[in-house]
Amino acid sequence: MAAATPVTDTPPRGTPAATPGDVIVRARGITKRFGALTALAGVDMDIRAGEVTALLGDNGAGKSTFVKVLAGAHPATDGTLEVGGETVRFNSPKEAAEYGIATIYQELALSENLTVTENVFLGHELTRRVLGLPFLRMREMHSHVAGLLKTLDAHIHDTRALVGGLSGGQRQAVAISRALNLEARVVIMDEPTAALAVAETRKVLALARRLAEQGCAVVLISHNIADVFEVADRMAVFRRGHKIAERTHAETDPDEIVSLITGAHPDARALDERLRQ
């Protein structure tokens, strides 16, 4: 595909929230090559409002490459990507963010020496002018962040607290609040529980569930099958750059998902055989 910016001139910021079940992102035939290596091969997927979609697979299976295409970090080599019914091709994370796609990486990229509110509004601070000089509207920003945290049922009672003093689960809540502050419609969570203890893991999974209940489309990358079955509505399994299966929570069980990931499932064996030919 030739390089191009999103097709429409005006990104759909501030559009009404989608109805649960509506397709926000439609991917068709998404392929990504790095030289002679094909990291993704013809992936089709719909990402729906109000759902948590989990992406599973071994390291190198293609799930991280797929979300990097969604997030604008890796433009697709071939295929079509639609957001809100509009055909787009993101050349940077900034372009994806303009269409309401936010990624929360495992490292979180928060500033530990800044407050909760300062992190949520970082780069997008509210200001007013007094005698021609800009002043931060701190009271308004603190109030807005407190409302976001309350919506997420995050147990952070002081928006003036430094992020460096927060727990892992609380930091995830700050990162999610930043995404919501930027009007994210799709929130990608990359291994959000990998470095957390059991109690903090439960809190982060609850945050993902609440995001979906508010109408966001949540994309969750995880190797933890138990976490996935606790929170996901839909699961897609990647293997060797291909999406080999997609199941709703009601259609599958942990044993089938594990067999798809490890290669024991007939669909996985069929792919391996096809790639050997």
Buried (B, 14 or more C-beta within 10 A) or exposed (E): EEEEEBEEEEBBEEEEEBEBEBBBBBBEBBBBBEEEEBBBBBBBBBBBBBBBBBBBBBEEBBBBBBBBBBBBBBBBBEBBBBBBEBEBBBBEBEBBBBBBBBBBBBEBEBEEEBBBBBBBBBEEBEEEEEEEEEEBBBEEBBEBBBEBBEEBEBEBEEBEBBBEEBBBBBBBBBBBBBBBBBBBBBBBBBBBBBEBEEEBBBBBBBBBBBBBEBBBBBBBBBBBBEBBBBBBBBBBBBBBBBBBBBBEBEEBEEEBBBBBBEBEBEBBEEBEEEEEE
